[in-house]
Amino acid sequence: MTRTSCANTSCNFFQTEDTYEPYAEYVDDRWLKDVFAETKILAGLGEQEKWYSLLDNPTKYQQLKERVDLRFAPQNKEFFGSNDAGDAGAGYQERQER
């Protein structure tokens, strides 16, 4: 399965980078390699084997493979009041009445 985007900000930043090396003098290179590889893997960019070899944790690839990202539409409300109407509230109310 090819993924076209990922959730974190660094992912968006590293999608267009060819290497992590220019940033290695500012950030721990082990962490940097891991984030860079995760970015490329989740975005489905380049040679996946190359990115797997950069991961610091051997089980990290399996975790990434099984990962599920949820995205909500930007127009959805972020906060709901206790009196706001909605399906989730109705379901909760029905359970309370039983």
ZIZICOR-V926847 format. One record per backbone hydrogen bond with DSSP energy under -1.0 kcal/mol. NH is the residue of the N-H (numbers start at 1). CO is the residue of the C=O. If there is no record, write none. Layout:
NH,CO ; NH,CO
//
This chain:
12,8 ; 13,9 ; 14,10 ; 15,11 ; 23,20 ; 24,21 ; 26,23 ; 27,23 ; 32,28 ; 33,29 ; 34,30 ; 35,31 ; 36,32 ; 37,33 ; 38,34 ; 39,35 ; 40,36 ; 41,37 ; 42,38 ; 43,39 ; 45,40 ; 51,47 ; 52,48 ; 53,49 ; 54,51 ; 55,52 ; 60,57 ; 63,59 ; 64,60 ; 65,61 ; 66,62 ; 76,73 ; 84,81 ; 90,86 ; 91,87 ; 92,88 ; 93,89 ; 94,90 ; 95,91 ; 96,92 ; 97,93
//
